[in-house]
Amino acid sequence: MAVSLNPAAPHHLPAFITEPGGTDVLMVVAATLLLIAVMAVGVLFLRLHTLPERIAHKSKKLQFEIVAVLGLLALFTHMHIFWVAGLLLALIDLPDFGGPLGRMAGSLEKIAGVAPGKGADDVPDDPAAPTPEEREPTLTPQLAKAVAER
């Protein structure tokens, strides 16, 4: 059965008008472009959302975990202040207090004659145990040598 045009239709129809039962090519192209655009915007959003975390990870910041948590909070709560705080924290260098304090503790343990990392093992669990002032003083070899030189 041949499909005939409606007598009221013009003889030269635009290319996007299809015959009955045919595939609407314009709709398929528009749907494909819409799907690609939605995916591209989603990828762009997620890349932008993880920007503070990537900055902190690339520069090996100490506060990387805090920046990551702020990013997750911003994602799940839709509160942009967490994202801004994470970005600022990723861009700011926090001073490293742990390194110098660890070196000081290691030097004090060395002076006291305690094995490195074992200085906290000396703390008694019993509250009735004698305090350091009540215990007999013990001299390390370095202190004994310094006392003998005087």
VOBA-1610 file (N, C-alpha, C; in pm, whole numbers, padded with zeros to 5 digits, always signed):
BEGIN
Met+00084-00116+00000Met+00000+00000+00000Met+00089+00123+00000Ala+00071+00207-00094Ala+00152+00328-00107Ala+00095+00436-00018Val+00189+00507+00049Val+00148+00616+00137Val+00141+00742+00053Ser+00029+00806+00057Ser+00016+00929-00020Ser+00011+01048+00075Leu+00056+01162+00026Leu+00054+01284+00106Leu-00088+01336+00118Asn-00110+01404+00225Asn-00237+01473+00243Asn-00249+01580+00135Pro-00364+01594+00075Pro-00377+01694-00031Pro-00353+01837+00019Ala-00369+01863+00149Ala-00348+01997+00202Ala-00200+02026+00228Ala-00114+01923+00228Ala+00028+01941+00255Ala+00098+02000+00134Pro+00201+02083+00156Pro+00277+02136+00043Pro+00355+02024-00025His+00395+02048-00148His+00463+01943-00224His+00609+01924-00181His+00671+02029-00131His+00812+02018-00087His+00817+02033+00065Leu+00821+01920+00136Leu+00826+01921+00281Leu+00972+01927+00328Pro+00998+01989+00447Pro+01135+01990+00501Pro+01183+01848+00530Ala+01314+01832+00539Ala+01374+01699+00554Ala+01344+01638+00691Phe+01315+01719+00793Phe+01294+01663+00926Phe+01154+01607+00944Ile+01066+01626+00850Ile+00931+01568+00859Ile+00937+01430+00794Thr+00896+01330+00871Thr+00904+01193+00823Thr+00766+01144+00781Glu+00767+01039+00701Glu+00640+00979+00662Glu+00586+00896+00777Pro+00461+00867+00779Pro+00402+00788+00887Pro+00470+00651+00895Gly+00506+00612+01019Gly+00571+00483+01042Gly+00721+00485+01020Gly+00779+00599+00981Gly+00922+00610+00957Gly+00997+00652+01083Thr+01128+00644+01079Thr+01212+00683+01192Thr+01234+00833+01190Asp+01212+00894+01306Asp+01233+01038+01318Asp+01381+01063+01348Val+01458+01093+01246Val+01602+01109+01258Val+01636+01229+01346Leu+01563+01339+01332Leu+01589+01458+01412Leu+01572+01429+01562Met+01469+01352+01597Met+01450+01319+01738Met+01563+01230+01790Val+01610+01136+01711Val+01720+01048+01752Val+01847+01129+01772Val+01876+01221+01681Val+01995+01306+01694Val+01983+01396+01816Ala+01866+01456+01839Ala+01846+01544+01955Ala+01859+01466+02086Ala+01803+01344+02091Ala+01814+01262+02212Ala+01959+01223+02239Thr+02032+01190+02134Thr+02173+01154+02149Thr+02254+01273+02199Leu+02232+01389+02140Leu+02303+01509+02185Leu+02268+01545+02329Leu+02141+01529+02366Leu+02100+01557+02503Leu+02168+01461+02601Leu+02174+01334+02568Leu+02241+01236+02654Leu+02390+01267+02668Ile+02456+01302+02560Ile+02598+01336+02565Ile+02618+01463+02648Ala+02531+01562+02634Ala+02543+01687+02710Ala+02524+01662+02859Val+02426+01580+02896Val+02403+01550+03038Val+02522+01477+03097Met+02578+01382+03023Met+02696+01309+03073Met+02815+01403+03086Ala+02835+01492+02990Ala+02949+01585+02995Ala+02935+01681+03113Val+02815+01731+03138Val+02794+01821+03252Val+02815+01746+03383Gly+02772+01621+03391Gly+02794+01541+03511Gly+02942+01516+03539Val+03015+01482+03434Val+03160+01460+03450Val+03229+01590+03490Leu+03190+01700+03428Leu+03248+01830+03462Leu+03218+01866+03608Phe+03095+01841+03652Phe+03058+01869+03791Phe+03143+01787+03888Leu+03157+01658+03861Leu+03233+01574+03952Leu+03382+01608+03949Arg+03436+01644+03832Arg+03577+01686+03826Arg+03599+01815+03905Leu+03506+01908+03891Leu+03516+02034+03966Leu+03497+02009+04114His+03409+01916+04147His+03382+01888+04288His+03503+01825+04358Thr+03582+01746+04287Thr+03698+01682+04348Thr+03825+01764+04333Leu+03814+01887+04285Leu+03932+01972+04265Leu+04012+01993+04394Pro+03950+02029+04509Pro+04031+02046+04631Pro+04104+01919+04672Glu+04038+01806+04658Glu+04101+01680+04697Glu+04220+01648+04607Arg+04206+01672+04478Arg+04317+01647+04386Arg+04433+01743+04412Ile+04404+01868+04446Ile+04510+01965+04477Ile+04585+01921+04602Ala+04511+01882+04707Ala+04576+01840+04832Ala+04655+01711+04813His+04605+01620+04731His+04676+01494+04708His+04803+01516+04627Lys+04795+01603+04527Lys+04910+01627+04440Lys+05025+01694+04516Ser+04991+01784+04609Ser+05096+01855+04683Ser+05130+01786+04815Lys+05073+01666+04838Lys+05103+01585+04956Lys+05084+01664+05086Lys+04966+01722+05102Lys+04935+01802+05221Lys+04905+01710+05339Leu+04935+01759+05459Leu+04904+01685+05580Leu+04753+01677+05602Gln+04681+01778+05556Gln+04538+01788+05582Gln+04456+01724+05470Phe+04513+01630+05396Phe+04445+01568+05283Phe+04314+01501+05325Glu+04316+01430+05437Glu+04196+01359+05482Glu+04085+01457+05518Ile+04121+01569+05579Ile+04021+01669+05615Ile+03958+01728+05489Val+04040+01754+05389Val+03989+01808+05262Val+03896+01706+05196Ala+03930+01579+05201Ala+03845+01475+05142Ala+03711+01466+05214Val+03712+01473+05346Val+03587+01469+05422Val+03501+01592+05392Leu+03563+01709+05383Leu+03487+01829+05349Leu+03425+01817+05210Gly+03496+01756+05117Gly+03441+01735+04984Gly+03320+01643+04986Leu+03328+01535+05065Leu+03213+01445+05075Leu+03094+01513+05143Leu+03122+01592+05246Leu+03014+01666+05311Leu+02947+01762+05214Ala+03026+01829+05134Ala+02969+01922+05035Ala+02886+01847+04931Leu+02931+01729+04893Leu+02857+01652+04793Leu+02723+01604+04846Phe+02721+01554+04968Phe+02599+01494+05021Phe+02504+01593+05087Thr+02555+01708+05132Thr+02466+01805+05197Thr+02429+01921+05106His+02495+01934+04992His+02472+02045+04899His+02496+02180+04964Met+02588+02184+05061Met+02629+02309+05124Met+02766+02345+05069His+02771+02449+04988His+02893+02483+04916His+03002+02538+05007Ile+02968+02577+05128Ile+03070+02629+05221Ile+03173+02521+05254Phe+03131+02394+05257Phe+03226+02286+05283Phe+03325+02274+05168Trp+03277+02290+05044Trp+03366+02283+04928Trp+03465+02399+04930Val+03417+02518+04964Val+03505+02635+04969Val+03608+02616+05080Ala+03565+02566+05196Ala+03659+02542+05307Ala+03763+02437+05267Gly+03721+02333+05198Gly+03816+02231+05151Gly+03915+02287+05051Leu+03867+02374+04961Leu+03955+02435+04863Leu+04058+02525+04932Leu+04013+02606+05028Leu+04107+02692+05100Leu+04208+02610+05179Leu+04160+02503+05242Leu+04251+02417+05320Leu+04349+02344+05229Ala+04309+02313+05108Ala+04399+02246+05013Ala+04506+02342+04961Leu+04474+02470+04957Leu+04568+02568+04905Leu+04664+02623+05011Ile+04632+02604+05139Ile+04712+02661+05248Ile+04806+02553+05302Asp+04931+02590+05323Asp+05028+02500+05386Asp+05021+02516+05537Leu+04986+02408+05607Leu+04987+02410+05753Leu+05128+02378+05800Pro+05175+02444+05905Pro+05310+02414+05953Pro+05317+02273+06012Asp+05432+02212+05995Asp+05454+02076+06045Asp+05509+02083+06186Phe+05420+02063+06284Phe+05462+02065+06424Phe+05511+01927+06468Gly+05466+01823+06401Gly+05501+01688+06443Gly+05647+01654+06422Gly+05706+01700+06313Gly+05846+01667+06284Gly+05942+01719+06389Pro+05942+01850+06418Pro+06033+01902+06520Pro+06005+01845+06659Leu+05877+01828+06692Leu+05846+01771+06824Leu+05893+01627+06835Gly+05881+01551+06726Gly+05931+01413+06727Gly+06082+01408+06740Arg+06152+01500+06672Arg+06298+01503+06686Arg+06338+01542+06827Met+06263+01636+06888Met+06294+01674+07027Met+06273+01556+07121Ala+06163+01484+07101Ala+06135+01369+07188Ala+06243+01263+07171Gly+06286+01239+07047Gly+06391+01141+07024Gly+06522+01183+07088Ser+06556+01311+07083Ser+06679+01360+07147Ser+06671+01345+07298Leu+06555+01377+07355Leu+06540+01363+07500Leu+06547+01217+07543Glu+06491+01128+07463Glu+06502+00985+07494Glu+06648+00940+07485Lys+06722+00992+07390Lys+06863+00956+07375Lys+06944+01005+07494Ile+06916+01129+07538Ile+06986+01184+07654Ile+06953+01103+07779Ala+06824+01061+07792Ala+06782+00988+07910Ala+06825+00842+07907Gly+06877+00796+07794Gly+06922+00658+07784Gly+06807+00561+07760Val+06697+00609+07712Val+06581+00524+07684Val+06586+00485+07537Ala+06544+00364+07507Ala+06542+00320+07368Ala+06446+00408+07289Pro+06479+00440+07164Pro+06392+00527+07085Pro+06250+00473+07074Gly+06153+00557+07104Gly+06013+00520+07097Gly+05961+00449+07220Lys+06045+00426+07321Lys+06003+00354+07442Lys+05985+00447+07561Gly+05990+00577+07540Gly+05980+00672+07651Gly+05845+00669+07719Ala+05738+00641+07647Ala+05605+00639+07707Ala+05577+00507+07777Asp+05661+00406+07757Asp+05638+00277+07822Asp+05668+00282+07971Asp+05736+00386+08015Asp+05775+00399+08155Asp+05661+00447+08244Val+05550+00491+08187Val+05440+00546+08265Val+05369+00432+08336Pro+05357+00439+08471Pro+05292+00329+08544Pro+05140+00334+08527Asp+05079+00215+08526Asp+04934+00206+08519Asp+04872+00219+08657Asp+04949+00187+08761Asp+04899+00189+08898Asp+04909+00331+08954Pro+04796+00391+08997Pro+04805+00526+09053Pro+04881+00531+09185Ala+04895+00417+09254Ala+04967+00415+09381Ala+05117+00396+09361Ala+05160+00380+09238Ala+05302+00362+09210Ala+05376+00491+09243Pro+05502+00480+09280Pro+05577+00600+09316Pro+05594+00694+09197Thr+05589+00822+09226Thr+05609+00923+09122Thr+05756+00930+09088Pro+05793+00993+08979Pro+05935+01002+08944Pro+06019+01068+09053Glu+05962+01158+09131Glu+06038+01222+09239Glu+06066+01126+09354Glu+05974+01029+09375Glu+05989+00933+09485Glu+06082+00819+09449Arg+06104+00794+09323Arg+06192+00685+09282Arg+06337+00725+09302Glu+06421+00622+09309Glu+06564+00648+09320Glu+06613+00702+09186Pro+06694+00806+09190Pro+06745+00859+09063Pro+06846+00762+09002Thr+06835+00743+08873Thr+06931+00659+08802Thr+07005+00747+08703Leu+07132+00725+08696Leu+07215+00804+08606Leu+07244+00725+08480Thr+07226+00791+08370Thr+07262+00729+08243Thr+07414+00739+08230Pro+07471+00662+08141Pro+07617+00669+08125Pro+07666+00809+08090Gln+07588+00883+08010Gln+07630+01018+07973Gln+07627+01110+08095Leu+07521+01097+08177Leu+07510+01182+08296Leu+07616+01144+08400Ala+07642+01014+08414Ala+07743+00971+08509Ala+07881+01024+08469Lys+07909+01026+08342Lys+08037+01077+08294Lys+08047+01229+08320Ala+07933+01301+08295Ala+07932+01446+08318Ala+07948+01477+08466Val+07888+01398+08555Val+07902+01420+08700Val+08045+01389+08745Ala+08104+01285+08689Ala+08240+01247+08728Ala+08340+01351+08681Glu+08314+01420+08571Glu+08406+01523+08521Glu+08405+01648+08609Arg+08300+01670+08682Arg+08292+01789+08768Arg+08373+01765+08886
//
